[in-house]
């Protein structure tokens, strides 16, 4: 019976999120294709308060995870953006996105869907202002690169939108989203009702416990939603759920190390303290309002084991599941592509700390601008960088390490 309840709970939460996720991914694809990276740099290049505000405003709707946002932020640094603007972008962007805003509404209601991006915006702006005040803004070398991947120049824009929305994004976050859905269903079945009420009148203790778990882990903004919703149904306070939705996606151990390497110790300290401090602050404020965010009252159908979803939601869930399976299978098989026979003018290097398609794009942009590089292809799943041309290993190393990734030499 418990197994049956688990699968019914999993089915319902997938069906509840699927229509909003499919729409959100499509909008994210449109933003990715039709809004060039240069557009963001134009608004963030000034060393003033307005660039900090623009960085947060532009970052909130972007569907970038905590690792994918880093190469974009380093690219902005190379475009002469201020450190405050970079900090604002790094803090606000991974907390939310157009896809996760819609998904938050589907499971947690309009209140959370409004509060979440608002908190991300305010946290990003405050973090950027703190960095401008506390961290000296030193000049950095510029790494010029092409504004788009050359391999995409010949493709129709509509194809690029669909490919990014329903393949690239699902390849990046599909596994974490799937894990989040499964964990949410397990919580619903395995944890006793009102479990977190055992903390009594200590909501701060709940928040600190959530921070200890969420900060080091790699949690995407969308995958964290069903977990937070399921925990709230078991008695977790709305404030602690908000802490998870803010701090979990905003930072992880890998991003901390890369930011420290690229931006320095003081920048990293302000960046981390801002995320943790404002997550707790907004969590406490949300609890203090006394507003009713009870998931069971607002969206009882989404995880109710006795209510089956509508045919439309079932179709959307089927489409989403097929797309996730396809993207993950292609990601798995791509690990073996480097074992094929290679031409004499092609060299394969090992590059670590790439986690998504944005990381791949950043590495490719950096090396394709180098003299002697005819073509480049990066694979996050295989940790490889394939170069066609006569560029030296040291030149490739300098370009890769210059944007914050670890270069390990030739892949053997």
Order of alpha helices (4+ residues) and beta strands (2+ residues): alpha-alpha-alpha-alpha-alpha-alpha-alpha-alpha-alpha-alpha-alpha-alpha-alpha-alpha-alpha-beta-alpha-beta-beta-alpha-beta
